[in-house]
Amino acid sequence: MHDLPSGRVIGYAAVLLVLLAGCGGHKQAINVTASAPGQKVQVDMKASNFAFDPAIINAQKGQTLVLNVTNVTGEAHNITVKDPSGKVIKDEDIPARQTITIEVPLQTAGTYPFYCDKPLHSTLGMKGRIEVK
């Protein structure tokens, strides 16, 4: 057997990670609006292997998003949501093949990033954002 030089192994590993990151798919975006400020708006999401769908949600300040997140895989996932200042405001596990519901109050305009906190999941594309105007 031949030993591969360590530089070549690292190079192969880097290429593999880039290819796996591409498996997250393209980012689906939706726009949600409420008929009145402060109203709750339902959004159905899917958590799959290394992707949320939709991954981009455009909303309005003052709304409360009610996210119904369905894990369509056989492994556990998570959804962690931060406010525009970077503070975690939601952190919920999503068991395999189950649906959870979380409410995200959108008090401030800005970007609310969300991601799966399981090891490497967000690195491989399991993340998104709520854009609030």
Summary of the structure (lengths in Angstrom):
residues: 133
radius of gyration: 17.4
end to end distance: 59.8
largest distance: 69.1
contacts: 382
relative contact order: 0.21
helix: 13%
strand: 44%
